[in-house]
Amino acid sequence: MALTLAEKIIQKHIIPGTLDFEPGKPIERGTDIAIKIDQTLTQDATGTMAYLQFETIGVPRVKTEVSVSYIDHNTLQTDFKNMDDHRYLQSIAAKYGLYFSRPGNGICHQVHLECFGKPGKTLLGSDSHTPTGGGIGMIAIGAGGLDVAVAMGGGAFHLAMPKVFGVELTGKLRKGVGAKDIILEVLRRETVKGGTLAVYEYFGEGVKNLTVPQRATITNMGAELGATCSIFPSDEKTKSFLESMGRGADWTEQKADDGASYDKIIKINLDELGSLAACPHNPDVINTVKSLAGKPVTQVVIGSCTNSSLDDLESVAAIVKGKHIAPGVEAGIAPGSRTTILMASKAGILETLYEAGFRILESACGPCIGQGFAPNSEGVTLRTFNRNFKGRSGTADANVYLVSPETAAAAAITGVFTEPETLDYEDPAYVNGFRVSMLDGKDPRLSSEDVLSAAQNRGMVIAPKPLEEAQKVEILRGPNIKPCPKCRDFEANLTLPVRLKASDNVSTDDIMPAGAKVLPLRSNIPEISKFTLTRLDPDFYKKSEDAGFANCIVVGGENYGQGSSREHAALGPMYLGVRAILTKSFARIHKANLINYGIIPMTFKNPGDYDKISGGDTIEIKNIDESLKNGTDFVLVLHSKDGDYTFNAVNDLAKRSADILLQGGLASYTRNGGQ
């Protein structure tokens, strides 16, 4: 029977003996599967906690084919904390056999594409945008740091066998319309929860007209769909990209079987696609740039792991060449990697951007996570990023729009929303009606030798030490690095005050903010926990403290925990006494993180019961052990001013997840021999 590409790669990586299935035939959707992880990546905002957990596993060296520790988030060094973390991470990499990408080398997803990603392999990363690797034909999945630590120690990664949604692309993009517009169109149709427990697999004649950087933009932002991952075939375009990086030997063809069947198919004709924008304050609030045309703009920022490649910079340079950013607009651009900067400099692109008035920012996540370049109060900022949650930019009342580099460039020079496809400009990247990549070495400004020279300039990546030398390395720990707190012991019966009732689409930014003030505390759970849920209730920590950090419950609406993979959004609540989260639905990664830290995720059997609950009520959960062991619904009793009300919450947990909760979290489960 014909299989999709996602199914083929997953089946090749299922741990022998863990699942009875017939190779070559589809695995039932929702089945708990355990897959081997070939590669891992971490970044510094999640990495320190991940490696603190990895150290407790007790293996002398990582057991993956490749593991990389990247520094790209906490690069703003206003005191000792971030650099202490960097030194810790570098010493961990040296001791345990990881590659180490130094500060300034670039954003993890961009650098991993350039240096390490391989078609047909599995990649697990402690960053929600790890699915960027799907742009070269990988099954690349974002997860919490504890899951990544287990994978580095040789353990399997467990997930529900995802549905596979096919996205059929036909035609080719018009000049001025970018790959960002493709994924924004998918978000317009599917919403931020449409991809839960699914993989988006791109196919069709339109695929061959997209470069690898364009494909990576699309798979990167598939995270905003709530998807497990997204994937493109590995074809001649992929081969050309890897050859340009000096890694032609890593290429293999990866494609779906002829006649593969998808759980559903979304059809997009690229010929008909125009420029789009995600409006405040969610990535699926999509509108056409045409309908926004003329709206004044105060800031433009180009970069992030979504749109910071050489090809993205070239698109911007083509639009702004010979022009200058408009009065009243501040514009910044953050190249995705050191390699990108070297190539952009050689090709004259940096000079064009400087002449147009752009500020060139560090090759790092930067403004995307609230690390500098915040917009003005009530500002309108156009960003080529992947998230526009309220306050994420660093300015609480800013209006953040997510757009393509082409749309951002057009607004930078006009001062207002402008359709880039209406501008008269020459773009050398468009040949015979479709885009070519500068990385192909066919552009007169940048030869294949120039590309290869930049790609192989890898002095900012430190390779693993030999085992004998590594064993002598001393781990460097700064005073802000604290051990990961232990989970609370399992209790079969809980009586929990409702400390917070939240609405729909609560993000991990709402649960545990990023930004320059909070990020340096990622290694110190007691300190960072003070920011837990403060965007929804500024007094949440004080209420928890006044209650002696006693057990409590949080109630939420649809899609609770969307956004980042940050496990701190589970660690903080766990530390403050949250024992259960009751919602209408969860985002995948956050639900997994809650389980890992012993917090019970429950969903309303009757969504209307949400309306019966108020903050300050009490919810009693009885016989939790029986529900977990038998797979039956949870029985809850609401105690409110209106009296008592008994209702059920859905228990949709796989047996392994239930066992983890019974053990009080993944760390205890693993120590007790769980796989």
Salt bridges, closest charged atoms under 4 A:
GLU7 OE2 - ARG29 NH1 2.73
GLU22 OE1 - LYS25 NZ 3.55
ASP32 OD2 - HIS158 ND1 3.48
ASP38 OD2 - HIS13 NE2 2.62
ASP38 OD1 - LYS36 NZ 2.96
ASP44 OD2 - HIS86 NE2 3.45
GLU55 OE2 - ARG477 NH2 2.61
GLU65 OE2 - LYS36 NZ 3.85
GLU65 OE1 - LYS121 NZ 3.20
ASP72 OD1 - HIS73 ND1 2.59
ASP79 OD2 - LYS81 NZ 2.73
ASP127 OD2 - HIS73 NE2 3.57
ASP127 OD1 - HIS109 NE2 2.91
ASP127 OD1 - HIS129 ND1 3.99
GLU185 OE2 - ARG188 NH2 2.70
GLU185 OE2 - ARG189 NE 2.80
GLU190 OE1 - LYS264 NZ 2.88
GLU205 OE1 - LYS208 NZ 2.96
GLU224 OE1 - HIS129 NE2 3.06
GLU224 OE2 - ARG387 NE 2.67
ASP235 OD2 - ARG215 NH2 2.91
ASP250 OD1 - LYS118 NZ 3.71
ASP250 OD2 - ARG247 NH1 2.79
GLU253 OE2 - LYS255 NZ 3.96
ASP257 OD1 - LYS8 NZ 3.06
ASP263 OD2 - ARG29 NH2 3.02
GLU314 OE1 - ARG435 NH2 3.18
GLU314 OE2 - ARG445 NH2 2.60
GLU330 OE2 - ARG359 NH1 2.43
ASP443 OD2 - ARG445 NH2 2.95
GLU469 OE2 - LYS465 NZ 3.20
GLU491 OE2 - ARG579 NH1 3.04
ASP509 OD1 - ARG392 NH1 2.79
ASP509 OD2 - ARG566 NH1 3.54
GLU527 OE2 - LYS530 NZ 3.16
ASP537 OD2 - LYS543 NZ 2.78
ASP546 OD2 - LYS542 NZ 2.98
GLU558 OE1 - LYS193 NZ 3.72
ASP609 OD1 - LYS612 NZ 3.65
GLU620 OE1 - HIS639 NE2 2.99
ASP633 OD2 - LYS605 NZ 2.59
ASP642 OD1 - LYS641 NZ 3.74
ASP644 OD1 - HIS639 ND1 2.82
ASP652 OD1 - LYS591 NZ 2.83
ASP659 OD2 - LYS655 NZ 2.80
